[in-house]
C-alpha cells in the first residue's frame, strides 16, 4: 500500500490546500504504480505545532520562516 505522511506547520494550509495535497500525492503514486494503487493509497497530512520542529539544531517557527498562519 503506498503511504505518504506530509508534515506542515500548523495553520499554513487550509482544508482546500490539504485536499489538493492528498489528490496530487495520490496521483503521483498512481502515475508510478498504476491505477490499481489508487484504492490502497493513504496520505496523511499532519500539522505540527509552531515551534514543534527543527532543522540543523534550530527550532523552526512560522516567524523564523517568514510565514503567517492561514485564517480559517
Buried (B, 14 or more C-beta within 10 A) or exposed (E): EBEBEBEBBBBBBEEEEBEEBBEEBBEBBBEEEEEEBEEEBEBEBEBEEBBEEEEEEEEBBBEEEEBEEEEE
